Every structure is written in C-alpha cells, then in structure tokens.
Amino acid sequence: MPSMALVANQTPGAKVVHNNQRSEMVALTLPAGNYALFASGTVEGSDSRSVHCFIETTTTTVATSGAKLEVKPVFVPVPALFGVLALSAADTVRVNCLVSQFTPGDAAGFGFRLMAVSVDAIG
C-alpha cells in the first residue's frame, strides 16, 4: 500500500465526556494495514475531575492519556496520544474519553483530531 495520511477532526462544538463511560470524540475508518496514530484535543470542566482519553479500535487500546481539571472551570489540553497499530482487516479507530469514576460528574471535549499515517512496517 502506498503511504497515505488520513485525518478526522471533531465536529464543531463540545461533546459530553461522561463519567465512567467512554464517549467518542472523533473516529476514522481504516483499511487493513500498518499505521502510526496521533491524536490531540482539549477537555473542559471543574471540580478536580480526572479525564482519560484513549486511541482504540473495536478490540485494542492503542494509547492512553489523561488530564486533571482544576476546581474552577478550566480548559486543559490532553497530552498528545501516539501509538502504532497493525490491522489485519478494516476497522474503526476512535478517540474516546471518560471522566474517572472516582471524580464524579461530566466534562466536555472539543477540538479533537485523529491522524493515521500508513507505514510499511511496525518494528
């Protein structure tokens, strides 16, 4: 497969990041192949909530990152997510986020972007 880069941007506006339940921020459907994956975005909330974000497929978690929100409402960039993935069949790759069950309440996610770059091999 020739190299290619695919990018998905979150639709404008914020999406709810639910407590203890994965919430999809952005997704890409990819054909079989090897990929380097990169994702970024921002979360907003308060009350010292912990937000965790993941790059994942139907069966695999590729990367995890998190952010701690302050007591007052605050916007926090999620540390960039990076990972590699070998797909034997087409699948959808998603950036999902959730608020930790230990810090109840919802948050918001916006400006998420997911990029997949096809690579010849993963070493």
Secondary structure, 3 states (H helix, E strand, C coil): CCCCEEEEECCCCCEEECECCCEEEEEEEECCEEEEEEEEEEEEECCCCEEEEEEECCCCEEEEEEEECCCCCEEEEEEEEEEEEEECCCEEEEEEEEECCCCCCCEEEEEEEEEEEEECCCC
